[in-house]
Amino acid sequence: MHIFSKLGLDDNQSKEVKAIVFKMQKEMVQNKPMSRLPKIELREILGKDPVDVKVAETKQTDRVLENRSCHDTYSGNRGY
């Protein structure tokens, strides 16, 4: 990654930054499928005729909480 040389990082610093980047990329890939599931389930619920509004509202709440949980994980906010 040539950007590290542009930043003036030495070899040890470059290795540490690379390790952090790869760790975050792996975490993002692992969490991504879970964050899509509530959205797919909500679309499935909304596609039914008639739509059960209570179930749709519950699923939307689940989506919001899941998104908040993922955001807290990446932002370092653990809720305490």
Secondary structure, 3 states (H helix, E strand, C coil): CCHHHHHCCCHHHHHHHHHHHHHHHHHHHHHHHHHHHHHHHHHHHHCCCCCCHHHHHHHHHHHHHHHHHHHHHHHCCCCC
